[in-house]
Amino acid sequence: MIPILERRRYPRFAVRLPFRLRRVAGRVESQCEMLVSNDVSKTGLRFSTERQIPPGQSIEVELTLAGYGPGGDDLHILGTGYIVRSEESEEPGRFQMAAAFDELPSDNDPGWNQLAEVLDDPPISPDRV
């Protein structure tokens, strides 16, 4: 098997993080749907949802890192972007979405830097010691 050259500029982390879909196509969501990511990177995320959002639609998401904010509070990270891929899931009634962020978080963005630190060096859980 020939290895495939990784073309991504930023690493992708296969992690299930809770997030809210706050805005779709410029409209504020009346009931912010709580979703869970399949994977996340500095440039986008992949997730599953019960509704199909067509490619090109703008979105706003809010990721939550429970307990990683100042004083142990939750850390909320906002991102805006657009859907780049939308396809039926193997799970009936669900769709797989891939979204790209419009603007990359700066290297000074504490939320994204904290997320990267957590994903690069996850805490060891007691059951894995």
C-alpha positions as semicolon CSV with decimal commas, in nm:
position;residue;x (nm);y (nm);z (nm)
1;M;0,000;0,000;0,000
2;I;0,133;0,345;-0,092
3;P;0,112;0,597;0,193
4;I;-0,106;0,898;0,120
5;L;0,057;1,236;0,162
6;E;-0,127;1,440;0,424
7;R;-0,221;1,772;0,265
8;R;-0,387;1,931;0,564
9;R;-0,206;2,230;0,708
10;Y;-0,347;2,178;1,058
11;P;-0,399;1,846;1,237
12;R;-0,747;1,700;1,259
13;F;-0,849;1,548;1,591
14;A;-1,102;1,264;1,602
15;V;-1,280;1,394;1,909
16;R;-1,642;1,414;2,015
17;L;-1,697;1,766;2,147
18;P;-2,037;1,915;2,226
19;F;-2,128;2,221;2,023
20;R;-2,428;2,431;1,931
21;L;-2,533;2,526;1,583
22;R;-2,619;2,890;1,659
23;R;-2,687;3,028;1,313
24;V;-2,757;2,879;0,969
25;A;-2,770;3,084;0,647
26;G;-2,759;3,404;0,849
27;R;-3,063;3,312;1,058
28;V;-3,039;3,274;1,433
29;E;-3,152;2,929;1,536
30;S;-3,456;2,962;1,762
31;Q;-3,358;2,641;1,938
32;C;-2,981;2,602;1,931
33;E;-2,940;2,237;1,843
34;M;-2,684;2,060;2,062
35;L;-2,462;1,841;1,847
36;V;-2,140;1,645;1,889
37;S;-1,842;1,673;1,656
38;N;-1,688;1,373;1,481
39;D;-1,359;1,556;1,435
40;V;-1,224;1,909;1,470
41;S;-0,931;2,108;1,336
42;K;-0,833;2,474;1,335
43;T;-0,989;2,502;0,987
44;G;-1,318;2,318;1,033
45;L;-1,519;2,034;1,179
46;R;-1,723;1,731;1,078
47;F;-2,052;1,637;1,243
48;S;-2,378;1,450;1,203
49;T;-2,727;1,602;1,225
50;E;-3,089;1,513;1,157
51;R;-3,132;1,787;0,898
52;Q;-2,951;1,842;0,576
53;I;-2,775;2,175;0,531
54;P;-2,678;2,238;0,167
55;P;-2,313;2,306;0,080
56;G;-2,234;2,675;0,074
57;Q;-2,471;2,763;0,359
58;S;-2,310;2,980;0,626
59;I;-2,308;2,856;0,986
60;E;-2,202;2,976;1,329
61;V;-2,100;2,721;1,591
62;E;-2,012;2,737;1,958
63;L;-1,785;2,459;2,087
64;T;-1,776;2,395;2,462
65;L;-1,480;2,265;2,661
66;A;-1,627;2,176;3,000
67;G;-1,408;2,295;3,287
68;Y;-1,123;2,441;3,077
69;G;-1,204;2,810;3,124
70;P;-1,079;3,049;3,391
71;G;-1,151;2,919;3,740
72;G;-1,266;2,583;3,602
73;D;-1,561;2,736;3,415
74;D;-1,662;2,607;3,074
75;L;-1,469;2,750;2,780
76;H;-1,688;2,853;2,484
77;I;-1,526;2,888;2,140
78;L;-1,715;3,057;1,857
79;G;-1,652;2,995;1,489
80;T;-1,821;3,100;1,167
81;G;-1,792;2,916;0,840
82;Y;-1,983;2,732;0,574
83;I;-2,084;2,379;0,485
84;V;-1,849;2,220;0,232
85;R;-1,998;1,871;0,223
86;S;-2,342;1,733;0,304
87;E;-2,428;1,369;0,249
88;E;-2,661;1,103;0,380
89;S;-2,525;0,912;0,675
90;E;-2,522;0,535;0,711
91;E;-2,751;0,599;1,007
92;P;-3,108;0,642;0,876
93;G;-3,247;0,994;0,908
94;R;-2,905;1,157;0,964
95;F;-2,666;1,355;0,747
96;Q;-2,289;1,391;0,763
97;M;-2,173;1,754;0,738
98;A;-1,829;1,899;0,689
99;A;-1,775;2,268;0,756
100;A;-1,482;2,499;0,695
101;F;-1,425;2,804;0,912
102;D;-1,425;3,143;0,736
103;E;-1,144;3,289;0,934
104;L;-0,869;3,094;1,101
105;P;-0,838;3,171;1,469
106;S;-0,530;3,382;1,537
107;D;-0,235;3,237;1,723
108;N;-0,337;3,467;2,008
109;D;-0,692;3,331;2,035
110;P;-0,702;3,179;2,386
111;G;-1,001;2,953;2,315
112;W;-0,854;2,784;2,011
113;N;-0,510;2,765;2,170
114;Q;-0,661;2,597;2,476
115;L;-0,848;2,353;2,251
116;A;-0,528;2,268;2,063
117;E;-0,340;2,213;2,390
118;V;-0,612;1,983;2,522
119;L;-0,623;1,782;2,199
120;D;-0,243;1,765;2,161
121;D;-0,194;1,652;2,520
122;P;-0,519;1,511;2,660
123;P;-0,535;1,453;3,034
124;I;-0,487;1,091;3,135
125;S;-0,800;0,946;3,279
126;P;-0,764;0,726;3,589
127;D;-0,893;0,420;3,402
128;R;-0,611;0,447;3,145
129;V;-0,322;0,452;3,395
